């Protein structure tokens, strides 16, 4: 039997704001998204947990679906 992989939907996230002078948790949220420096981009699997992290730092990132 062949196992078909479902194509998982991904979203592209780019950091545009600094985590300096922000709540320490927001820097941790950026780290968990794979970001940390302005201009860094990451392609992530679109899931509920990723969406919640994005919502916490939406003022520092740009999302391209």
mmJSON file of the N, C-alpha and C atoms, coordinates in Angstrom:
{"data_MODEL":{"atom_site":{
"group_PDB":["ATOM","ATOM","ATOM","ATOM","ATOM","ATOM","ATOM","ATOM","ATOM","ATOM","ATOM","ATOM","ATOM","ATOM","ATOM","ATOM","ATOM","ATOM","ATOM","ATOM","ATOM","ATOM","ATOM","ATOM","ATOM","ATOM","ATOM","ATOM","ATOM","ATOM","ATOM","ATOM","ATOM","ATOM","ATOM","ATOM","ATOM","ATOM","ATOM","ATOM","ATOM","ATOM","ATOM","ATOM","ATOM","ATOM","ATOM","ATOM","ATOM","ATOM","ATOM","ATOM","ATOM","ATOM","ATOM","ATOM","ATOM","ATOM","ATOM","ATOM","ATOM","ATOM","ATOM","ATOM","ATOM","ATOM","ATOM","ATOM","ATOM","ATOM","ATOM","ATOM","ATOM","ATOM","ATOM","ATOM","ATOM","ATOM","ATOM","ATOM","ATOM","ATOM","ATOM","ATOM","ATOM","ATOM","ATOM","ATOM","ATOM","ATOM","ATOM","ATOM","ATOM","ATOM","ATOM","ATOM","ATOM","ATOM","ATOM","ATOM","ATOM","ATOM","ATOM","ATOM","ATOM","ATOM","ATOM","ATOM","ATOM","ATOM","ATOM","ATOM","ATOM","ATOM","ATOM","ATOM","ATOM","ATOM","ATOM","ATOM","ATOM","ATOM","ATOM","ATOM","ATOM","ATOM","ATOM","ATOM","ATOM","ATOM","ATOM","ATOM","ATOM","ATOM","ATOM","ATOM","ATOM","ATOM","ATOM","ATOM","ATOM","ATOM","ATOM","ATOM","ATOM","ATOM","ATOM","ATOM","ATOM","ATOM","ATOM","ATOM","ATOM","ATOM","ATOM","ATOM","ATOM","ATOM","ATOM","ATOM","ATOM","ATOM","ATOM","ATOM","ATOM","ATOM","ATOM","ATOM","ATOM","ATOM","ATOM","ATOM","ATOM","ATOM","ATOM","ATOM","ATOM","ATOM","ATOM","ATOM","ATOM","ATOM","ATOM","ATOM","ATOM","ATOM","ATOM","ATOM","ATOM","ATOM","ATOM","ATOM","ATOM","ATOM","ATOM"],
"id":[1,2,3,4,5,6,7,8,9,10,11,12,13,14,15,16,17,18,19,20,21,22,23,24,25,26,27,28,29,30,31,32,33,34,35,36,37,38,39,40,41,42,43,44,45,46,47,48,49,50,51,52,53,54,55,56,57,58,59,60,61,62,63,64,65,66,67,68,69,70,71,72,73,74,75,76,77,78,79,80,81,82,83,84,85,86,87,88,89,90,91,92,93,94,95,96,97,98,99,100,101,102,103,104,105,106,107,108,109,110,111,112,113,114,115,116,117,118,119,120,121,122,123,124,125,126,127,128,129,130,131,132,133,134,135,136,137,138,139,140,141,142,143,144,145,146,147,148,149,150,151,152,153,154,155,156,157,158,159,160,161,162,163,164,165,166,167,168,169,170,171,172,173,174,175,176,177,178,179,180,181,182,183,184,185,186,187,188,189,190,191,192,193,194,195],
"type_symbol":["N","C","C","N","C","C","N","C","C","N","C","C","N","C","C","N","C","C","N","C","C","N","C","C","N","C","C","N","C","C","N","C","C","N","C","C","N","C","C","N","C","C","N","C","C","N","C","C","N","C","C","N","C","C","N","C","C","N","C","C","N","C","C","N","C","C","N","C","C","N","C","C","N","C","C","N","C","C","N","C","C","N","C","C","N","C","C","N","C","C","N","C","C","N","C","C","N","C","C","N","C","C","N","C","C","N","C","C","N","C","C","N","C","C","N","C","C","N","C","C","N","C","C","N","C","C","N","C","C","N","C","C","N","C","C","N","C","C","N","C","C","N","C","C","N","C","C","N","C","C","N","C","C","N","C","C","N","C","C","N","C","C","N","C","C","N","C","C","N","C","C","N","C","C","N","C","C","N","C","C","N","C","C","N","C","C","N","C","C","N","C","C","N","C","C"],
"label_atom_id":["N","CA","C","N","CA","C","N","CA","C","N","CA","C","N","CA","C","N","CA","C","N","CA","C","N","CA","C","N","CA","C","N","CA","C","N","CA","C","N","CA","C","N","CA","C","N","CA","C","N","CA","C","N","CA","C","N","CA","C","N","CA","C","N","CA","C","N","CA","C","N","CA","C","N","CA","C","N","CA","C","N","CA","C","N","CA","C","N","CA","C","N","CA","C","N","CA","C","N","CA","C","N","CA","C","N","CA","C","N","CA","C","N","CA","C","N","CA","C","N","CA","C","N","CA","C","N","CA","C","N","CA","C","N","CA","C","N","CA","C","N","CA","C","N","CA","C","N","CA","C","N","CA","C","N","CA","C","N","CA","C","N","CA","C","N","CA","C","N","CA","C","N","CA","C","N","CA","C","N","CA","C","N","CA","C","N","CA","C","N","CA","C","N","CA","C","N","CA","C","N","CA","C","N","CA","C","N","CA","C","N","CA","C","N","CA","C","N","CA","C","N","CA","C","N","CA","C"],
"label_alt_id":[null,null,null,null,null,null,null,null,null,null,null,null,null,null,null,null,null,null,null,null,null,null,null,null,null,null,null,null,null,null,null,null,null,null,null,null,null,null,null,null,null,null,null,null,null,null,null,null,null,null,null,null,null,null,null,null,null,null,null,null,null,null,null,null,null,null,null,null,null,null,null,null,null,null,null,null,null,null,null,null,null,null,null,null,null,null,null,null,null,null,null,null,null,null,null,null,null,null,null,null,null,null,null,null,null,null,null,null,null,null,null,null,null,null,null,null,null,null,null,null,null,null,null,null,null,null,null,null,null,null,null,null,null,null,null,null,null,null,null,null,null,null,null,null,null,null,null,null,null,null,null,null,null,null,null,null,null,null,null,null,null,null,null,null,null,null,null,null,null,null,null,null,null,null,null,null,null,null,null,null,null,null,null,null,null,null,null,null,null,null,null,null,null,null,null],
"label_comp_id":["UNK","UNK","UNK","UNK","UNK","UNK","UNK","UNK","UNK","UNK","UNK","UNK","UNK","UNK","UNK","UNK","UNK","UNK","UNK","UNK","UNK","UNK","UNK","UNK","UNK","UNK","UNK","UNK","UNK","UNK","UNK","UNK","UNK","UNK","UNK","UNK","UNK","UNK","UNK","UNK","UNK","UNK","UNK","UNK","UNK","UNK","UNK","UNK","UNK","UNK","UNK","UNK","UNK","UNK","UNK","UNK","UNK","UNK","UNK","UNK","UNK","UNK","UNK","UNK","UNK","UNK","UNK","UNK","UNK","UNK","UNK","UNK","UNK","UNK","UNK","UNK","UNK","UNK","UNK","UNK","UNK","UNK","UNK","UNK","UNK","UNK","UNK","UNK","UNK","UNK","UNK","UNK","UNK","UNK","UNK","UNK","UNK","UNK","UNK","UNK","UNK","UNK","UNK","UNK","UNK","UNK","UNK","UNK","UNK","UNK","UNK","UNK","UNK","UNK","UNK","UNK","UNK","UNK","UNK","UNK","UNK","UNK","UNK","UNK","UNK","UNK","UNK","UNK","UNK","UNK","UNK","UNK","UNK","UNK","UNK","UNK","UNK","UNK","UNK","UNK","UNK","UNK","UNK","UNK","UNK","UNK","UNK","UNK","UNK","UNK","UNK","UNK","UNK","UNK","UNK","UNK","UNK","UNK","UNK","UNK","UNK","UNK","UNK","UNK","UNK","UNK","UNK","UNK","UNK","UNK","UNK","UNK","UNK","UNK","UNK","UNK","UNK","UNK","UNK","UNK","UNK","UNK","UNK","UNK","UNK","UNK","UNK","UNK","UNK","UNK","UNK","UNK","UNK","UNK","UNK"],
"label_asym_id":["A","A","A","A","A","A","A","A","A","A","A","A","A","A","A","A","A","A","A","A","A","A","A","A","A","A","A","A","A","A","A","A","A","A","A","A","A","A","A","A","A","A","A","A","A","A","A","A","A","A","A","A","A","A","A","A","A","A","A","A","A","A","A","A","A","A","A","A","A","A","A","A","A","A","A","A","A","A","A","A","A","A","A","A","A","A","A","A","A","A","A","A","A","A","A","A","A","A","A","A","A","A","A","A","A","A","A","A","A","A","A","A","A","A","A","A","A","A","A","A","A","A","A","A","A","A","A","A","A","A","A","A","A","A","A","A","A","A","A","A","A","A","A","A","A","A","A","A","A","A","A","A","A","A","A","A","A","A","A","A","A","A","A","A","A","A","A","A","A","A","A","A","A","A","A","A","A","A","A","A","A","A","A","A","A","A","A","A","A","A","A","A","A","A","A"],
"label_entity_id":["1","1","1","1","1","1","1","1","1","1","1","1","1","1","1","1","1","1","1","1","1","1","1","1","1","1","1","1","1","1","1","1","1","1","1","1","1","1","1","1","1","1","1","1","1","1","1","1","1","1","1","1","1","1","1","1","1","1","1","1","1","1","1","1","1","1","1","1","1","1","1","1","1","1","1","1","1","1","1","1","1","1","1","1","1","1","1","1","1","1","1","1","1","1","1","1","1","1","1","1","1","1","1","1","1","1","1","1","1","1","1","1","1","1","1","1","1","1","1","1","1","1","1","1","1","1","1","1","1","1","1","1","1","1","1","1","1","1","1","1","1","1","1","1","1","1","1","1","1","1","1","1","1","1","1","1","1","1","1","1","1","1","1","1","1","1","1","1","1","1","1","1","1","1","1","1","1","1","1","1","1","1","1","1","1","1","1","1","1","1","1","1","1","1","1"],
"label_seq_id":[1,1,1,2,2,2,3,3,3,4,4,4,5,5,5,6,6,6,7,7,7,8,8,8,9,9,9,10,10,10,11,11,11,12,12,12,13,13,13,14,14,14,15,15,15,16,16,16,17,17,17,18,18,18,19,19,19,20,20,20,21,21,21,22,22,22,23,23,23,24,24,24,25,25,25,26,26,26,27,27,27,28,28,28,29,29,29,30,30,30,31,31,31,32,32,32,33,33,33,34,34,34,35,35,35,36,36,36,37,37,37,38,38,38,39,39,39,40,40,40,41,41,41,42,42,42,43,43,43,44,44,44,45,45,45,46,46,46,47,47,47,48,48,48,49,49,49,50,50,50,51,51,51,52,52,52,53,53,53,54,54,54,55,55,55,56,56,56,57,57,57,58,58,58,59,59,59,60,60,60,61,61,61,62,62,62,63,63,63,64,64,64,65,65,65],
"pdbx_PDB_ins_code":[null,null,null,null,null,null,null,null,null,null,null,null,null,null,null,null,null,null,null,null,null,null,null,null,null,null,null,null,null,null,null,null,null,null,null,null,null,null,null,null,null,null,null,null,null,null,null,null,null,null,null,null,null,null,null,null,null,null,null,null,null,null,null,null,null,null,null,null,null,null,null,null,null,null,null,null,null,null,null,null,null,null,null,null,null,null,null,null,null,null,null,null,null,null,null,null,null,null,null,null,null,null,null,null,null,null,null,null,null,null,null,null,null,null,null,null,null,null,null,null,null,null,null,null,null,null,null,null,null,null,null,null,null,null,null,null,null,null,null,null,null,null,null,null,null,null,null,null,null,null,null,null,null,null,null,null,null,null,null,null,null,null,null,null,null,null,null,null,null,null,null,null,null,null,null,null,null,null,null,null,null,null,null,null,null,null,null,null,null,null,null,null,null,null,null],
"Cartn_x":[0.825,0.0,0.863,0.412,1.124,0.572,1.484,1.073,1.141,0.011,-0.014,0.143,1.102,1.282,0.373,-0.313,-1.139,-0.221,-0.47,0.302,-0.16,0.735,0.369,0.472,-0.517,-0.544,0.515,1.238,2.28,2.018,2.582,2.515,3.924,4.172,5.465,5.372,6.335,6.343,7.671,7.601,8.811,8.764,9.873,9.931,10.274,9.467,9.7,9.925,9.675,9.858,10.821,11.456,12.428,11.753,12.386,11.868,12.484,13.339,13.933,12.845,12.871,11.892,10.488,10.396,9.107,9.072,7.919,7.76,8.661,9.321,10.237,9.581,8.296,7.594,7.49,7.382,7.267,8.541,9.685,10.945,10.954,10.401,10.314,9.363,8.266,7.332,8.014,8.803,9.538,10.529,11.225,12.171,11.468,10.305,9.587,9.055,8.894,8.509,9.727,10.925,12.142,12.657,12.178,12.61,13.504,13.952,14.787,15.511,15.639,16.282,15.366,15.404,14.574,14.976,13.98,14.219,14.28,14.345,14.417,13.062,13.081,11.856,11.845,10.651,10.493,9.202,9.227,8.019,7.574,6.354,5.848,4.593,4.365,3.145,1.988,0.916,-0.248,-1.016,-0.905,-1.612,-2.165,-2.986,-3.609,-2.562,-1.568,-0.551,0.306,0.632,1.411,0.58,-0.695,-1.573,-1.671,-1.705,-1.773,-0.49,0.659,1.924,1.988,1.519,1.499,0.611,-0.511,-1.424,-0.771,0.11,0.768,1.777,2.372,3.413,3.073,1.792,1.365,1.851,2.175,2.659,4.131,4.828,6.25,6.53,5.501,5.726,4.739,5.081,4.199,3.973,2.706,2.347,1.951,2.554,2.209,1.725,0.474,-0.09,0.132],
"Cartn_y":[-1.19,0.0,1.244,2.2,3.48,4.396,5.063,6.048,7.416,8.053,9.383,10.417,11.293,12.378,13.522,14.035,15.21,16.425,17.254,18.492,19.422,19.668,20.518,21.971,22.736,24.146,24.871,25.76,26.497,27.997,28.716,30.172,30.712,31.83,32.48,33.632,33.698,34.719,35.462,36.802,37.625,38.603,38.709,39.635,41.027,42.01,43.397,44.321,43.841,44.66,44.001,44.816,44.328,43.873,42.918,42.449,43.215,44.167,45.0,45.902,46.094,46.896,46.303,45.016,44.32,43.355,42.849,41.827,40.637,40.055,38.94,37.746,37.552,36.425,36.584,37.816,38.033,37.605,37.808,37.336,35.814,35.177,33.714,33.212,33.942,33.568,33.673,34.725,34.869,33.72,33.356,32.239,30.937,30.718,29.479,29.441,30.626,30.675,30.56,30.561,30.454,31.795,32.859,34.206,34.738,35.965,36.536,37.779,37.932,39.122,39.746,41.047,41.739,41.3,40.997,40.582,39.08,38.324,36.876,36.316,35.356,34.736,33.256,32.74,31.327,30.833,29.626,29.005,27.942,28.094,27.241,26.508,25.347,24.594,25.343,25.504,26.23,25.34,25.661,24.899,25.863,25.339,26.172,26.759,25.969,26.447,27.548,27.409,28.441,29.716,29.564,30.739,31.497,30.768,31.423,32.189,31.629,32.329,33.586,33.475,34.624,35.726,35.352,36.345,37.107,36.451,37.092,38.152,38.0,38.937,39.545,39.686,40.157,41.567,42.353,43.709,43.739,42.598,42.526,41.693,41.092,40.209,40.521,40.016,40.091,38.648,38.321,36.96,36.978,36.082,35.912,34.487,34.326,32.974,32.405],
"Cartn_z":[0.0,0.0,0.0,-0.738,-0.771,0.295,0.976,1.976,1.316,1.205,0.614,1.715,1.51,2.468,2.089,3.079,2.822,2.758,1.789,1.692,2.804,3.743,4.87,4.45,4.845,4.525,5.356,4.729,5.433,5.348,6.293,6.286,6.45,5.803,5.865,6.853,7.759,8.8,8.72,8.777,8.747,9.906,10.643,11.769,11.268,11.68,11.272,12.465,13.679,14.876,15.838,16.654,17.615,18.904,19.571,20.857,22.027,21.733,22.781,23.364,24.66,25.406,25.337,25.17,25.169,26.34,26.617,27.637,27.285,28.272,28.027,27.374,27.63,27.016,25.508,25.039,23.599,22.882,23.499,22.913,22.854,23.871,23.865,22.776,22.564,21.489,20.131,19.937,18.678,18.503,19.572,19.504,19.143,19.715,19.424,17.99,17.385,15.968,15.05,15.635,14.836,14.383,15.002,14.658,15.775,15.665,16.714,16.251,14.95,14.4,13.362,13.265,12.283,10.878,10.072,8.696,8.508,9.584,9.47,9.055,8.134,7.638,7.974,8.159,8.475,7.854,7.32,6.789,7.791,8.302,9.368,8.931,9.513,9.258,9.921,9.174,9.683,10.651,11.944,12.974,14.01,14.872,15.904,16.846,17.234,18.168,17.546,16.271,15.59,15.456,15.147,15.034,16.359,17.472,18.778,19.082,18.733,18.931,18.068,16.841,15.94,16.503,17.086,17.666,18.812,19.558,20.697,20.268,19.078,18.625,17.261,16.973,15.645,15.322,16.343,16.131,15.728,15.801,15.46,14.23,13.632,12.485,11.367,10.184,9.02,8.563,8.317,7.904,6.44,5.671,4.258,4.088,3.723,3.6,2.236],
"occupancy":[1.0,1.0,1.0,1.0,1.0,1.0,1.0,1.0,1.0,1.0,1.0,1.0,1.0,1.0,1.0,1.0,1.0,1.0,1.0,1.0,1.0,1.0,1.0,1.0,1.0,1.0,1.0,1.0,1.0,1.0,1.0,1.0,1.0,1.0,1.0,1.0,1.0,1.0,1.0,1.0,1.0,1.0,1.0,1.0,1.0,1.0,1.0,1.0,1.0,1.0,1.0,1.0,1.0,1.0,1.0,1.0,1.0,1.0,1.0,1.0,1.0,1.0,1.0,1.0,1.0,1.0,1.0,1.0,1.0,1.0,1.0,1.0,1.0,1.0,1.0,1.0,1.0,1.0,1.0,1.0,1.0,1.0,1.0,1.0,1.0,1.0,1.0,1.0,1.0,1.0,1.0,1.0,1.0,1.0,1.0,1.0,1.0,1.0,1.0,1.0,1.0,1.0,1.0,1.0,1.0,1.0,1.0,1.0,1.0,1.0,1.0,1.0,1.0,1.0,1.0,1.0,1.0,1.0,1.0,1.0,1.0,1.0,1.0,1.0,1.0,1.0,1.0,1.0,1.0,1.0,1.0,1.0,1.0,1.0,1.0,1.0,1.0,1.0,1.0,1.0,1.0,1.0,1.0,1.0,1.0,1.0,1.0,1.0,1.0,1.0,1.0,1.0,1.0,1.0,1.0,1.0,1.0,1.0,1.0,1.0,1.0,1.0,1.0,1.0,1.0,1.0,1.0,1.0,1.0,1.0,1.0,1.0,1.0,1.0,1.0,1.0,1.0,1.0,1.0,1.0,1.0,1.0,1.0,1.0,1.0,1.0,1.0,1.0,1.0,1.0,1.0,1.0,1.0,1.0,1.0],
"B_iso_or_equiv":[0.0,0.0,0.0,0.0,0.0,0.0,0.0,0.0,0.0,0.0,0.0,0.0,0.0,0.0,0.0,0.0,0.0,0.0,0.0,0.0,0.0,0.0,0.0,0.0,0.0,0.0,0.0,0.0,0.0,0.0,0.0,0.0,0.0,0.0,0.0,0.0,0.0,0.0,0.0,0.0,0.0,0.0,0.0,0.0,0.0,0.0,0.0,0.0,0.0,0.0,0.0,0.0,0.0,0.0,0.0,0.0,0.0,0.0,0.0,0.0,0.0,0.0,0.0,0.0,0.0,0.0,0.0,0.0,0.0,0.0,0.0,0.0,0.0,0.0,0.0,0.0,0.0,0.0,0.0,0.0,0.0,0.0,0.0,0.0,0.0,0.0,0.0,0.0,0.0,0.0,0.0,0.0,0.0,0.0,0.0,0.0,0.0,0.0,0.0,0.0,0.0,0.0,0.0,0.0,0.0,0.0,0.0,0.0,0.0,0.0,0.0,0.0,0.0,0.0,0.0,0.0,0.0,0.0,0.0,0.0,0.0,0.0,0.0,0.0,0.0,0.0,0.0,0.0,0.0,0.0,0.0,0.0,0.0,0.0,0.0,0.0,0.0,0.0,0.0,0.0,0.0,0.0,0.0,0.0,0.0,0.0,0.0,0.0,0.0,0.0,0.0,0.0,0.0,0.0,0.0,0.0,0.0,0.0,0.0,0.0,0.0,0.0,0.0,0.0,0.0,0.0,0.0,0.0,0.0,0.0,0.0,0.0,0.0,0.0,0.0,0.0,0.0,0.0,0.0,0.0,0.0,0.0,0.0,0.0,0.0,0.0,0.0,0.0,0.0,0.0,0.0,0.0,0.0,0.0,0.0],
"pdbx_formal_charge":[null,null,null,null,null,null,null,null,null,null,null,null,null,null,null,null,null,null,null,null,null,null,null,null,null,null,null,null,null,null,null,null,null,null,null,null,null,null,null,null,null,null,null,null,null,null,null,null,null,null,null,null,null,null,null,null,null,null,null,null,null,null,null,null,null,null,null,null,null,null,null,null,null,null,null,null,null,null,null,null,null,null,null,null,null,null,null,null,null,null,null,null,null,null,null,null,null,null,null,null,null,null,null,null,null,null,null,null,null,null,null,null,null,null,null,null,null,null,null,null,null,null,null,null,null,null,null,null,null,null,null,null,null,null,null,null,null,null,null,null,null,null,null,null,null,null,null,null,null,null,null,null,null,null,null,null,null,null,null,null,null,null,null,null,null,null,null,null,null,null,null,null,null,null,null,null,null,null,null,null,null,null,null,null,null,null,null,null,null,null,null,null,null,null,null],
"auth_seq_id":[1,1,1,2,2,2,3,3,3,4,4,4,5,5,5,6,6,6,7,7,7,8,8,8,9,9,9,10,10,10,11,11,11,12,12,12,13,13,13,14,14,14,15,15,15,16,16,16,17,17,17,18,18,18,19,19,19,20,20,20,21,21,21,22,22,22,23,23,23,24,24,24,25,25,25,26,26,26,27,27,27,28,28,28,29,29,29,30,30,30,31,31,31,32,32,32,33,33,33,34,34,34,35,35,35,36,36,36,37,37,37,38,38,38,39,39,39,40,40,40,41,41,41,42,42,42,43,43,43,44,44,44,45,45,45,46,46,46,47,47,47,48,48,48,49,49,49,50,50,50,51,51,51,52,52,52,53,53,53,54,54,54,55,55,55,56,56,56,57,57,57,58,58,58,59,59,59,60,60,60,61,61,61,62,62,62,63,63,63,64,64,64,65,65,65],
"auth_comp_id":["UNK","UNK","UNK","UNK","UNK","UNK","UNK","UNK","UNK","UNK","UNK","UNK","UNK","UNK","UNK","UNK","UNK","UNK","UNK","UNK","UNK","UNK","UNK","UNK","UNK","UNK","UNK","UNK","UNK","UNK","UNK","UNK","UNK","UNK","UNK","UNK","UNK","UNK","UNK","UNK","UNK","UNK","UNK","UNK","UNK","UNK","UNK","UNK","UNK","UNK","UNK","UNK","UNK","UNK","UNK","UNK","UNK","UNK","UNK","UNK","UNK","UNK","UNK","UNK","UNK","UNK","UNK","UNK","UNK","UNK","UNK","UNK","UNK","UNK","UNK","UNK","UNK","UNK","UNK","UNK","UNK","UNK","UNK","UNK","UNK","UNK","UNK","UNK","UNK","UNK","UNK","UNK","UNK","UNK","UNK","UNK","UNK","UNK","UNK","UNK","UNK","UNK","UNK","UNK","UNK","UNK","UNK","UNK","UNK","UNK","UNK","UNK","UNK","UNK","UNK","UNK","UNK","UNK","UNK","UNK","UNK","UNK","UNK","UNK","UNK","UNK","UNK","UNK","UNK","UNK","UNK","UNK","UNK","UNK","UNK","UNK","UNK","UNK","UNK","UNK","UNK","UNK","UNK","UNK","UNK","UNK","UNK","UNK","UNK","UNK","UNK","UNK","UNK","UNK","UNK","UNK","UNK","UNK","UNK","UNK","UNK","UNK","UNK","UNK","UNK","UNK","UNK","UNK","UNK","UNK","UNK","UNK","UNK","UNK","UNK","UNK","UNK","UNK","UNK","UNK","UNK","UNK","UNK","UNK","UNK","UNK","UNK","UNK","UNK","UNK","UNK","UNK","UNK","UNK","UNK"],
"auth_asym_id":["A","A","A","A","A","A","A","A","A","A","A","A","A","A","A","A","A","A","A","A","A","A","A","A","A","A","A","A","A","A","A","A","A","A","A","A","A","A","A","A","A","A","A","A","A","A","A","A","A","A","A","A","A","A","A","A","A","A","A","A","A","A","A","A","A","A","A","A","A","A","A","A","A","A","A","A","A","A","A","A","A","A","A","A","A","A","A","A","A","A","A","A","A","A","A","A","A","A","A","A","A","A","A","A","A","A","A","A","A","A","A","A","A","A","A","A","A","A","A","A","A","A","A","A","A","A","A","A","A","A","A","A","A","A","A","A","A","A","A","A","A","A","A","A","A","A","A","A","A","A","A","A","A","A","A","A","A","A","A","A","A","A","A","A","A","A","A","A","A","A","A","A","A","A","A","A","A","A","A","A","A","A","A","A","A","A","A","A","A","A","A","A","A","A","A"],
"auth_atom_id":["N","CA","C","N","CA","C","N","CA","C","N","CA","C","N","CA","C","N","CA","C","N","CA","C","N","CA","C","N","CA","C","N","CA","C","N","CA","C","N","CA","C","N","CA","C","N","CA","C","N","CA","C","N","CA","C","N","CA","C","N","CA","C","N","CA","C","N","CA","C","N","CA","C","N","CA","C","N","CA","C","N","CA","C","N","CA","C","N","CA","C","N","CA","C","N","CA","C","N","CA","C","N","CA","C","N","CA","C","N","CA","C","N","CA","C","N","CA","C","N","CA","C","N","CA","C","N","CA","C","N","CA","C","N","CA","C","N","CA","C","N","CA","C","N","CA","C","N","CA","C","N","CA","C","N","CA","C","N","CA","C","N","CA","C","N","CA","C","N","CA","C","N","CA","C","N","CA","C","N","CA","C","N","CA","C","N","CA","C","N","CA","C","N","CA","C","N","CA","C","N","CA","C","N","CA","C","N","CA","C","N","CA","C","N","CA","C","N","CA","C","N","CA","C","N","CA","C"],
"pdbx_PDB_model_num":[1,1,1,1,1,1,1,1,1,1,1,1,1,1,1,1,1,1,1,1,1,1,1,1,1,1,1,1,1,1,1,1,1,1,1,1,1,1,1,1,1,1,1,1,1,1,1,1,1,1,1,1,1,1,1,1,1,1,1,1,1,1,1,1,1,1,1,1,1,1,1,1,1,1,1,1,1,1,1,1,1,1,1,1,1,1,1,1,1,1,1,1,1,1,1,1,1,1,1,1,1,1,1,1,1,1,1,1,1,1,1,1,1,1,1,1,1,1,1,1,1,1,1,1,1,1,1,1,1,1,1,1,1,1,1,1,1,1,1,1,1,1,1,1,1,1,1,1,1,1,1,1,1,1,1,1,1,1,1,1,1,1,1,1,1,1,1,1,1,1,1,1,1,1,1,1,1,1,1,1,1,1,1,1,1,1,1,1,1,1,1,1,1,1,1]
}}}
